[in-house]
Amino acid sequence: MGEEDPGFAGGSYVVVQKYLHDLDAWEALPVEAQERVVGRRKLSDVELADDVKPPDSHVALTTVTDADGAEREILRDNMPFGAVGTEEFGTYFIGYARTPEVTETMLARMFLGTDAATHDRIPGLLHRGHGLLFFTPAADFLEDSTRPARLAGQPEPEPEPELVNGRRNSVTPVRAPPVFKARHRASRPVATSGNQWHKEFT
């Protein structure tokens, strides 16, 4: 977050998602087919060349560019998980961005496709997925006890009185409770291949 919202400068939008994979369907694919689904070589993790990478690969559909052709990036991480007892296997995804627009565009391209591809092939290999969108303020926002009151248009709390002989010489004023900026975005189901229902984050 920058000058477009100076009261919350330094903060970030955070998308957290949990996907459950159909590992039987994935393992049934030959390695070459898996690489075309993702858009990367399986062992080296090297991205496929543009003339080889299918337009419906995950890499192709999640590459977002602006009007000038510059790629719009987010800070992201993806971690696999598994629970043998419940037979749940999949990935946790977390992405940080200045605006949720980039991540939402990626999700829209994955589930709804583009002119060049109907949709990402990975959703067809999922049991289900869900996620949440948060706004996280910067550390200095949380440390500044007067900022929430200022943003809410409330008077700033009185400064703490000095200690006299180890004791306060007046009653400590009650601080206004913090006011945090909350954003909520709904999700709706989107039909994909295999009669499976998934979530599109809008």
Secondary structure as GFF3:
##gff-version 3
##sequence-region A 1 202
A	DSSP	three_ten_helix	6	8	.	.	.	ID=ss1
A	DSSP	beta_strand	12	21	.	.	.	ID=ss2
A	DSSP	alpha_helix	23	27	.	.	.	ID=ss3
A	DSSP	alpha_helix	31	38	.	.	.	ID=ss4
A	DSSP	alpha_helix	58	61	.	.	.	ID=ss5
A	DSSP	beta_strand	75	83	.	.	.	ID=ss6
A	DSSP	beta_strand	88	97	.	.	.	ID=ss7
A	DSSP	alpha_helix	101	112	.	.	.	ID=ss8
A	DSSP	three_ten_helix	122	125	.	.	.	ID=ss9
A	DSSP	beta_strand	126	136	.	.	.	ID=ss10
A	DSSP	alpha_helix	139	143	.	.	.	ID=ss11
A	DSSP	alpha_helix	147	151	.	.	.	ID=ss12
A	DSSP	beta_strand	163	164	.	.	.	ID=ss13
A	DSSP	beta_strand	167	168	.	.	.	ID=ss14
A	DSSP	beta_strand	187	192	.	.	.	ID=ss15
A	DSSP	three_ten_helix	193	195	.	.	.	ID=ss16
A	DSSP	beta_strand	196	201	.	.	.	ID=ss17
###
